[in-house]
């Protein structure tokens, strides 16, 4: 597991908006490792983990999308029943709350990357290393 950068951007809530984000990143050779997209109060919202965060920040800013950067926990887990539960149980027992989570492909066979926004990043990393 590791601490990784997550970029969050407010985009238009209309057809094609996610495509424009993905296309803009792709033009600069930034690979999306994981994402989640939603609509909040009539605005589009995208969270991204990418292979080149600095380049992605430039792309998002130059495209006019309001953006923030934060740290999340990346955990590679087996793609099997109970894998998420084991991680969540371990963090819960350590008193770490999961604010939200999403997955992306790890590039490994039968593995996924789990991205967790947590209440205590340092404690979460220490807990998951045990």
C-alpha positions as CSV (number, residue, x, y, z in Angstrom):
1,X,0.0,0.0,0.0
2,X,1.0,3.6,-0.6
3,X,0.0,7.2,-0.3
4,X,-0.9,8.6,-3.8
5,X,-2.2,11.9,-5.2
6,X,-5.8,12.2,-6.1
7,X,-7.0,15.1,-8.3
8,X,-10.6,16.2,-8.1
9,X,-12.1,18.5,-10.6
10,X,-15.4,20.3,-11.1
11,X,-16.6,20.0,-14.7
12,X,-19.8,20.6,-16.6
13,X,-22.7,18.3,-15.8
14,X,-23.6,17.6,-19.4
15,X,-23.1,14.9,-22.0
16,X,-19.5,14.6,-23.1
17,X,-17.9,16.2,-20.1
18,X,-16.1,13.1,-18.9
19,X,-14.9,12.5,-22.4
20,X,-13.4,15.9,-22.6
21,X,-11.5,15.3,-19.3
22,X,-10.2,12.0,-20.5
23,X,-9.3,13.3,-24.0
24,X,-7.5,16.3,-22.5
25,X,-5.4,14.0,-20.3
26,X,-4.8,11.5,-23.1
27,X,-3.5,14.2,-25.4
28,X,-0.7,14.9,-22.8
29,X,0.0,11.1,-22.4
30,X,-1.5,11.0,-18.9
31,X,-2.9,7.6,-18.1
32,X,-5.9,7.4,-15.8
33,X,-5.4,4.6,-13.2
34,X,-8.7,5.0,-11.5
35,X,-11.6,7.5,-11.4
36,X,-15.0,8.1,-10.1
37,X,-17.4,10.6,-11.5
38,X,-20.7,12.0,-10.1
39,X,-23.1,14.9,-10.3
40,X,-23.4,17.0,-7.2
41,X,-25.8,19.9,-7.0
42,X,-26.0,20.2,-10.8
43,X,-22.2,20.2,-11.3
44,X,-20.0,17.4,-12.6
45,X,-17.3,16.1,-10.2
46,X,-14.5,13.8,-11.1
47,X,-11.9,12.2,-8.8
48,X,-8.8,10.8,-10.6
49,X,-5.7,8.9,-9.8
50,X,-3.2,9.2,-12.7
51,X,0.3,8.1,-13.5
52,X,1.5,11.8,-14.0
53,X,-0.2,14.0,-11.4
54,X,1.9,17.1,-12.2
55,X,1.1,17.0,-15.9
56,X,-2.6,16.2,-15.1
57,X,-2.8,19.3,-12.8
58,X,-1.6,21.5,-15.7
59,X,-4.1,19.9,-18.1
60,X,-7.0,20.4,-15.7
61,X,-6.0,24.0,-14.9
62,X,-5.4,25.0,-18.5
63,X,-8.9,23.6,-19.4
64,X,-10.5,25.9,-16.8
65,X,-11.7,23.2,-14.4
66,X,-11.5,24.1,-10.7
67,X,-9.3,21.4,-9.2
68,X,-8.0,20.2,-5.8
69,X,-5.3,17.7,-4.9
70,X,-5.4,15.4,-1.9
71,X,-3.7,12.2,-0.6
72,X,-5.4,8.9,-0.6
73,X,-4.4,5.4,0.3
74,X,-3.8,2.9,-2.5
75,X,-4.1,-0.8,-1.6
76,X,-3.7,-3.6,-4.1
77,X,-6.2,-6.3,-3.2
78,X,-7.2,-9.6,-4.7
79,X,-10.2,-9.6,-7.0
80,X,-12.1,-12.0,-4.8
81,X,-15.1,-12.0,-2.4
82,X,-14.1,-10.6,1.1
83,X,-11.0,-8.7,0.0
84,X,-12.6,-5.3,0.5
85,X,-14.1,-6.4,3.8
86,X,-10.7,-7.5,5.2
87,X,-9.2,-4.0,4.5
88,X,-12.3,-2.1,5.8
89,X,-12.4,-4.3,9.0
90,X,-8.8,-3.7,9.7
91,X,-9.1,0.1,9.3
92,X,-12.3,0.1,11.4
93,X,-10.7,-1.8,14.2
94,X,-7.9,0.8,14.2
95,X,-10.5,3.6,14.5
96,X,-9.9,4.9,10.9
97,X,-13.1,6.0,9.1
98,X,-13.4,5.5,5.3
99,X,-14.9,8.7,3.8
100,X,-15.2,7.2,0.3
101,X,-13.6,4.6,-1.8
102,X,-13.3,3.5,-5.4
103,X,-11.3,1.0,-7.4
104,X,-9.1,1.0,-10.5
105,X,-7.2,-1.7,-12.4
106,X,-3.8,-2.6,-11.1
107,X,-2.5,-4.0,-14.3
108,X,-1.9,-7.3,-12.5
109,X,-4.0,-10.4,-13.1
110,X,-6.9,-10.7,-10.7
111,X,-5.9,-7.7,-8.7
112,X,-7.5,-4.3,-8.3
113,X,-6.2,-1.0,-6.7
114,X,-8.5,0.2,-4.0
115,X,-8.3,4.0,-3.3
116,X,-9.5,5.1,0.2
117,X,-10.0,8.6,1.5
118,X,-9.6,8.1,5.3
119,X,-9.9,10.2,8.4
120,X,-6.3,9.5,9.5
121,X,-3.9,8.8,6.6
122,X,-0.9,8.1,8.8
123,X,-2.8,5.6,11.0
124,X,-4.3,4.0,8.0
125,X,-0.9,3.4,6.3
126,X,0.6,2.1,9.6
127,X,-2.4,-0.2,10.1
128,X,-2.3,-1.7,6.6
129,X,1.4,-2.3,6.8
130,X,0.9,-4.7,9.8
